[in-house]
């Protein structure tokens, strides 16, 4: 069941990351989900390193780290994907 939640969270984080980036990112949905999952895991680790992984209420700072890391990953992967499929 946690694998299913990882996919759902990866989809949401990946789509939010694509929304914060300017322009169009012509990468497939499966790659967006994969980068969202990686961004979520790395964002959790980064939030833990800064001591903000668990706060009272909604962990907004942790979510910002997750989306931020996913956005950086998408920004790095998109040009490689476009060159490979052009």
C-alpha positions as CSV (number, residue, x, y, z in Angstrom):
1,X,0.0,0.0,0.0
2,X,2.9,2.4,0.7
3,X,4.1,1.9,-2.9
4,X,0.7,3.2,-4.1
5,X,1.0,6.2,-1.8
6,X,4.5,6.9,-3.1
7,X,3.1,6.9,-6.7
8,X,0.3,9.2,-5.7
9,X,2.6,11.6,-3.8
10,X,5.1,11.5,-6.7
11,X,2.3,12.5,-9.1
12,X,1.2,15.4,-7.0
13,X,4.7,16.6,-6.2
14,X,5.8,16.2,-9.8
15,X,2.8,18.1,-11.2
16,X,3.3,20.9,-8.6
17,X,6.9,21.1,-9.6
18,X,6.0,21.5,-13.2
19,X,3.6,24.3,-12.3
20,X,6.3,26.3,-10.6
21,X,8.7,26.1,-13.5
22,X,8.3,28.6,-16.3
23,X,7.5,27.4,-19.8
24,X,6.6,23.9,-21.0
25,X,8.4,20.8,-19.9
26,X,7.9,18.1,-22.6
27,X,8.6,15.1,-20.4
28,X,6.1,12.2,-20.1
29,X,3.9,11.6,-17.1
30,X,5.8,8.6,-15.9
31,X,9.0,10.6,-15.7
32,X,7.2,13.4,-13.9
33,X,5.9,10.8,-11.3
34,X,9.4,9.3,-11.0
35,X,11.1,12.7,-10.5
36,X,8.3,13.6,-8.0
37,X,9.0,10.5,-6.0
38,X,12.7,11.2,-5.9
39,X,12.0,14.8,-5.1
40,X,9.7,13.7,-2.3
41,X,12.3,11.4,-0.7
42,X,15.1,13.9,-1.1
43,X,12.9,16.7,0.2
44,X,12.1,14.7,3.3
45,X,15.8,14.1,3.9
46,X,16.6,17.8,3.4
47,X,13.8,18.8,5.8
48,X,15.1,16.3,8.4
49,X,18.6,17.8,8.0
50,X,17.2,21.2,8.7
51,X,15.1,19.9,11.6
52,X,11.7,20.8,10.0
53,X,10.5,17.4,8.9
54,X,7.9,17.2,11.7
55,X,6.2,20.3,12.9
56,X,2.8,20.9,14.5
57,X,0.0,21.0,11.9
58,X,0.7,20.6,8.2
59,X,4.4,20.4,7.4
60,X,4.4,23.2,4.8
61,X,8.2,23.6,4.9
62,X,8.8,20.0,4.2
63,X,6.4,20.1,1.2
64,X,8.2,23.2,-0.1
65,X,11.5,21.3,0.0
66,X,9.9,18.3,-1.8
67,X,8.4,20.4,-4.6
68,X,11.6,22.5,-4.8
69,X,13.8,19.4,-5.2
70,X,11.4,17.9,-7.8
71,X,11.4,21.2,-9.7
72,X,15.2,21.3,-9.8
73,X,15.2,17.6,-11.0
74,X,12.7,18.4,-13.7
75,X,14.6,21.5,-14.8
76,X,17.7,19.4,-15.1
77,X,16.1,16.4,-16.9
78,X,13.9,18.3,-19.4
79,X,16.7,19.5,-21.7
80,X,18.3,16.0,-21.7
81,X,14.9,14.5,-22.6
82,X,14.2,17.0,-25.3
83,X,17.6,16.5,-26.9
84,X,17.3,12.7,-26.8
85,X,13.8,12.8,-28.4
86,X,14.3,15.6,-31.0
